[in-house]
Amino acid sequence: MTLNGKHILLIITGGIAAYKSLELIRLIKKQGGHVRCILTKGGAEFVTPLSVAALSEEQVYSELFSLKDETEMGHIRLSRETDIVLVAPATANILAQMAHGLATDLASTTLLATNKPVIVAPAMNPMMWENAATQDNIKTLKKRGITFIEPETGDMACGETGAGRLAEPENILEHLVDFFGNYQAPLSGKKAIVTSGPTYEPLDPVRFIGNHSSGKQGIAIATALAKAGADTTLITGPTHEDIPDIFKTVRITTAREMLAACEENLPCDIAVFAAAVADWRAEDTQNQKIKKQDGKTPPSFKLTENPDILKTISDAGNKRPPLVVGFAAETEDILEKATAKLARKGCDWIVANNVGAGTDTFGGDNNTVHLLKTTAAEKPEIENWPTLSKAAVADKLVENIIETVAQQEI
């Protein structure tokens, strides 16, 4: 087992042991891992941002309120676009911040915001390590699932001897390799399908009925599901977006092709229908290009309804996925229409968003959504999310899916 392709967010906090983080970065890179680093103000007293950047070959992040960093990355995405968060060295201060949920700088805010596994490798004076406050914080963090790489015993830089030495980089690397070898992702063993993008319904060989959907949101959801361990298949209409290779992709053009691909991938545990499927298609498609004729009446087309993919899968009997999530792209009365769609389609959740004039939802990088969930009551449970990047919307949706899978054991 190596770290090939794994993404590690390394948080380097203050302490003389910070110099070992440079060797750790080198070892992770040698094993094929990718390292992105947060360097705290204290950490920068011992190692320079330049040395960290040179070894990691990535930008080094340090300021919570850096306009440049927040524009390009943001602490939320920084905490999510990784497979694991490693704090090495971890001071008594960062452990206390983590235990008490403080968010006073970029490092502590990122740790509070992450939904990824966290490993800490403490390093501090022996008396600080043995202090009852530190030990209580450690017990709290272990109960929350934080993994500790215990410090070693030996001579300290302060001249004292005892437990508190940062584990050697080779030992930390070994823990990382073992972790990835044994880690059970939350959606491991689950199968998911995601639809994405538009459908194009041909009128003739060169013209079609379609829409402006880019496929970005569906691709982001498929990515988040795959990273959470689900065996994911993306069924996408025409798109110019880059599609990661961490899941299976089925490319289709029409609504009927999309439905067929969905049915071919049943049964599954989770189905998310994010595609903007064309509601109608031409009843008769011309085999040759329809030519414009000056002075003649423009051609007319008789339209027929496309299959309702969301309702069809929601009504699929014993092949119905345990969790079916639809999308509602509306231009007005968003919640009212989404509530009606949730009841009409028979799905479990609806993600509603505004695609009206003045929004950049179609083709843009951000989305403002409402999550509606069916309940035993007449009215659905509604969560109103702030405007987020489409990647963050995907992460938040998958967090809800993971919670539901854990509760319902689907």
C-alpha positions in Angstrom: 0.0 0.0 0.0 1.3 3.4 -0.9 -0.1 7.0 -0.8 -0.4 7.1 -4.6 -3.1 9.6 -5.5 -4.0 10.4 -1.9 -4.5 14.1 -0.9 -3.2 15.1 2.5 -3.8 18.5 4.2 -0.9 19.0 6.5 -1.3 21.5 9.3 2.0 22.6 10.8 1.7 24.3 14.2 4.3 26.1 16.3 7.1 24.2 18.0 10.7 23.3 17.3 9.5 19.9 16.0 8.0 21.8 13.0 11.3 21.2 11.2 10.4 17.5 11.0 7.4 18.4 8.9 9.7 19.2 6.0 11.0 15.7 5.9 7.5 14.4 6.3 6.4 16.3 3.2 9.3 14.8 1.2 8.4 11.3 2.3 4.7 11.7 1.5 5.6 13.0 -2.0 8.0 10.1 -2.5 5.1 7.7 -1.7 3.0 9.4 -4.5 0.8 11.5 -2.2 -0.2 15.1 -2.7 0.4 17.5 0.1 -1.2 20.9 0.7 -0.1 22.8 3.8 -1.5 25.2 6.3 1.3 26.9 8.3 0.2 28.6 11.5 1.8 31.8 12.8 3.7 29.8 15.4 4.8 27.3 12.8 6.2 30.0 10.7 8.6 30.9 13.5 10.4 27.6 12.9 9.9 26.8 9.2 9.5 29.3 6.3 6.5 29.3 3.9 9.1 29.2 1.1 10.6 25.9 2.2 7.2 24.3 2.7 6.0 25.5 -0.7 9.2 24.3 -2.4 8.8 20.8 -1.0 5.0 20.4 -1.3 5.0 22.1 -4.8 1.8 23.8 -3.6 0.7 27.2 -2.3 1.0 27.5 1.5 -2.0 28.8 3.3 -1.8 30.8 6.5 -4.2 33.6 6.8 -7.9 33.1 7.6 -8.9 36.5 6.2 -6.7 36.5 3.2 -8.8 37.9 0.3 -6.6 36.0 -2.2 -6.9 32.7 -0.4 -10.6 33.0 0.3 -11.2 33.9 -3.4 -9.2 31.1 -4.8 -9.8 28.4 -2.2 -11.6 29.3 1.0 -11.2 27.5 4.3 -14.3 25.3 3.6 -13.0 23.9 0.3 -9.5 23.6 1.8 -11.0 21.4 4.5 -13.0 19.3 2.0 -10.7 18.9 -1.0 -8.5 16.3 0.8 -8.6 12.7 1.8 -7.3 13.3 5.3 -6.2 16.2 7.6 -2.9 15.6 9.4 -1.7 17.9 12.2 2.0 17.5 12.7 3.3 18.8 15.0 0.2 19.3 17.1 0.7 21.6 20.0 -1.2 21.7 23.3 -2.8 24.9 22.0 -4.2 23.4 18.8 -5.5 20.3 20.8 -7.3 22.6 23.2 -8.8 24.6 20.3 -10.0 21.4 18.7 -11.5 20.0 21.9 -13.4 23.2 22.6 -14.5 23.9 19.0 -12.6 27.2 18.7 -12.0 28.8 15.3 -9.5 31.6 15.9 -7.2 31.1 12.8 -7.1 29.3 9.5 -5.9 26.0 11.1 -8.5 25.8 13.8 -11.3 27.0 11.5 -10.4 24.4 8.9 -10.3 21.6 11.5 -13.8 22.7 12.7 -15.1 22.8 9.2 -13.7 19.5 7.8 -15.7 16.4 7.2 -12.7 14.3 6.6 -10.7 12.0 9.0 -8.3 13.8 11.2 -4.9 12.5 12.5 -2.8 14.5 15.0 0.8 13.9 16.0 1.4 15.9 19.2 4.7 17.5 20.2 5.2 19.5 23.4 7.0 19.8 26.7 6.5 16.6 28.9 4.8 18.6 31.7 2.4 20.1 29.1 1.7 16.6 27.7 1.0 15.2 31.2 -1.1 18.2 32.3 -4.6 17.2 33.3 -6.1 19.8 30.9 -4.2 18.4 28.0 -5.1 14.8 28.9 -8.8 15.7 29.2 -8.6 17.4 25.7 -7.0 14.2 24.3 -9.8 12.0 25.8 -12.4 14.3 24.3 -10.9 14.3 20.9 -10.4 10.5 20.9 -14.1 10.1 21.7 -14.9 12.2 18.7 -12.9 9.9 16.4 -9.7 11.8 16.1 -6.7 9.5 15.6 -3.5 10.1 17.6 0.0 9.2 16.8 1.4 9.1 20.3 4.5 11.2 21.0 7.8 9.5 21.7 9.8 9.6 25.0 13.3 11.1 25.0 15.3 14.3 25.4 13.5 17.5 24.5 14.8 20.7 23.0 14.0 22.5 26.3 16.5 20.2 28.1 13.9 18.1 29.9 13.3 14.4 29.3 9.9 12.6 29.0 7.0 12.0 26.7 6.3 14.7 24.2 8.7 14.2 21.3 7.1 14.3 17.9 7.0 10.9 16.3 9.7 10.5 13.6 8.5 11.3 10.0 9.0 7.7 9.0 6.6 6.6 11.8 4.0 9.2 10.9 4.3 8.1 7.2 3.7 4.5 8.3 0.6 5.5 10.2 -0.7 7.3 7.1 -0.1 4.2 4.9 -1.8 1.9 7.5 -4.7 4.3 7.8 -5.5 4.3 4.1 -5.1 0.6 4.0 -7.7 0.1 6.7 -10.0 3.1 6.3 -13.6 2.3 5.7 -15.2 5.2 3.8 -18.8 6.1 5.0 -20.5 5.0 1.8 -18.2 2.0 1.1 -20.3 -0.8 -0.3 -23.1 1.5 -1.5 -23.9 2.0 -5.2 -25.0 5.4 -6.5 -26.2 6.8 -9.8 -26.2 10.5 -10.6 -27.7 12.2 -13.7 -26.2 15.4 -14.9 -26.2 18.0 -17.6 -28.9 18.7 -20.3 -30.5 16.4 -22.7 -30.6 17.3 -26.4 -33.7 16.3 -28.3 -33.1 16.4 -32.1 -35.3 18.2 -34.6 -33.1 17.3 -37.5 -29.4 16.3 -37.8 -28.2 19.8 -36.8 -30.9 21.3 -34.5 -32.2 20.2 -31.2 -34.3 21.2 -28.1 -32.1 21.7 -25.1 -31.1 24.0 -22.3 -28.2 25.8 -20.7 -27.2 23.2 -18.1 -23.5 22.7 -17.9 -23.4 19.6 -15.8 -21.2 21.1 -13.1 -23.5 20.4 -10.2 -24.1 16.8 -11.1 -20.4 16.2 -11.7 -19.6 17.7 -8.3 -22.2 15.4 -6.6 -20.8 12.3 -8.3 -17.3 13.3 -7.2 -18.4 13.8 -3.6 -20.2 10.5 -3.6 -17.2 8.7 -5.0 -14.9 10.3 -2.5 -17.2 9.1 0.3 -16.7 5.6 -1.0 -19.8 4.9 -3.1 -19.5 2.9 -6.3 -20.7 5.8 -8.4 -22.0 6.0 -12.0 -22.5 9.4 -13.6 -25.0 9.5 -16.4 -24.5 12.7 -18.2 -25.9 14.6 -21.2 -23.7 16.7 -23.4 -21.1 18.7 -21.4 -17.8 20.5 -21.9 -16.8 20.1 -18.3 -13.8 18.0 -17.2 -15.1 14.7 -15.6 -12.9 13.0 -13.0 -11.9 9.4 -13.6 -12.8 8.3 -10.0 -16.2 7.0 -11.1 -17.8 5.4 -14.1 -19.3 7.8 -16.7 -22.0 7.0 -19.2 -22.6 9.7 -21.8 -26.0 10.0 -23.4 -27.8 12.6 -25.5 -31.5 12.2 -25.2 -34.0 11.8 -22.3 -34.9 8.3 -23.5 -31.2 7.3 -23.5 -30.8 8.7 -20.0 -33.7 6.7 -18.7 -32.4 3.5 -20.3 -29.0 4.1 -18.7 -30.6 4.7 -15.3 -32.6 1.5 -15.6 -29.5 -0.5 -16.7 -27.7 0.7 -13.5 -30.5 -0.5 -11.1 -30.5 -1.7 -8.5 -28.6 0.9 -6.5 -28.7 2.4 -3.1 -28.7 6.1 -3.9 -30.0 7.9 -7.0 -29.5 11.7 -7.5 -31.3 13.2 -10.5 -29.5 16.5 -11.1 -29.9 16.5 -14.9 -32.0 19.2 -16.6 -34.0 16.8 -18.8 -35.9 18.3 -21.7 -39.6 17.9 -21.0 -40.5 17.5 -24.7 -39.1 16.1 -27.9 -40.3 16.3 -31.5 -42.7 13.6 -32.4 -41.1 13.2 -35.8 -37.4 13.9 -36.3 -36.3 14.9 -39.8 -33.6 12.8 -41.3 -32.2 15.7 -43.4 -31.5 19.3 -42.4 -34.6 21.4 -42.6 -33.8 24.1 -45.1 -34.9 27.7 -44.6 -37.1 28.9 -47.5 -37.5 32.6 -48.1 -41.0 33.8 -47.9 -42.3 30.5 -46.6 -43.9 29.9 -43.2 -41.3 28.6 -40.7 -41.7 24.9 -40.0 -43.7 23.8 -37.0 -43.1 20.7 -34.8 -45.5 18.5 -33.0 -44.1 17.9 -29.5 -44.5 14.9 -27.3 -43.6 14.4 -23.7 -40.3 12.8 -22.8 -40.3 10.0 -20.1 -40.4 11.3 -16.6 -37.1 9.8 -15.3 -37.5 10.9 -11.7 -41.0 9.5 -11.3 -40.2 6.3 -13.2 -37.3 5.4 -10.9 -39.3 6.5 -7.9 -42.0 4.1 -8.9 -39.6 1.3 -9.8 -41.1 -1.2 -7.3 -38.6 -3.6 -5.8 -35.9 -1.9 -8.0 -36.5 1.5 -6.5 -33.4 2.9 -4.8 -33.8 3.3 -1.0 -33.0 7.0 -1.4 -34.1 9.0 -4.5 -33.2 12.7 -4.8 -34.6 14.9 -7.4 -33.8 18.5 -8.5 -36.3 21.3 -9.2 -35.0 24.1 -11.3 -37.6 26.9 -10.9 -37.9 30.6 -11.9 -40.6 31.6 -9.4 -42.4 30.3 -6.3 -39.5 28.1 -5.7 -40.5 26.4 -2.4 -44.2 26.1 -3.4 -43.4 24.4 -6.7 -40.7 22.2 -5.2 -43.1 21.0 -2.5 -45.6 20.0 -5.1 -43.0 18.3 -7.2 -41.8 16.3 -4.2 -45.3 14.9 -3.6 -46.0 14.4 -7.3 -42.8 12.5 -8.2 -42.8 10.2 -5.2 -39.1 10.8 -4.5 -37.6 11.2 -1.0 -35.8 14.6 -1.4 -35.9 17.5 -3.7 -33.1 20.0 -4.2 -34.7 23.2 -5.4 -32.8 26.1 -7.0 -33.6 29.3 -8.8 -32.6 29.4 -12.4 -34.6 32.6 -13.3 -33.4 35.7 -15.1 -30.5 37.4 -13.2 -29.1 34.1 -11.8 -26.0 32.3 -13.1 -27.0 28.8 -11.9 -26.8 27.3 -15.3 -23.2 27.3 -16.3 -22.0 29.2 -13.1 -19.9 28.0 -10.3 -22.3 28.7 -7.4 -25.8 27.6 -6.5 -28.4 28.7 -4.0 -30.5 25.7 -3.0 -33.3 24.5 -0.7 -33.3 20.9 0.5 -36.8 19.4 0.9 -37.3 16.1 2.6 -40.4 14.0 2.9 -41.7 13.5 6.5 -44.6 11.7 8.1 -46.3 15.1 8.4 -48.1 16.7 5.5 -45.4 19.3 5.0 -41.8 18.5 4.1 -38.8 19.4 6.2 -37.0 22.3 4.5 -33.4 23.4 4.8 -32.5 26.8 3.3 -28.8 26.8 2.3 -26.8 30.0 1.7 -25.2 30.6 -1.7 -22.4 28.1 -2.0 -20.0 26.8 -4.6 -21.4 23.8 -6.5 -18.7 21.7 -4.9 -19.8 22.8 -1.4 -23.4 22.1 -2.3 -22.4 18.6 -3.4 -20.4 18.1 -0.1 -23.3 19.3 2.0 -25.8 17.1 0.1 -23.5 14.0 0.5 -23.2 14.8 4.2 -27.0 14.5 4.5 -26.9 11.3 2.5 -24.2 9.8 4.8 -26.3 10.7 7.8 -29.4 9.1 6.3 -27.5 6.0 5.3 -26.2 5.6 8.8 -29.6 6.1 10.4 -31.6 4.0 8.0 -28.9 1.4 7.2 -29.9 1.6 3.5 
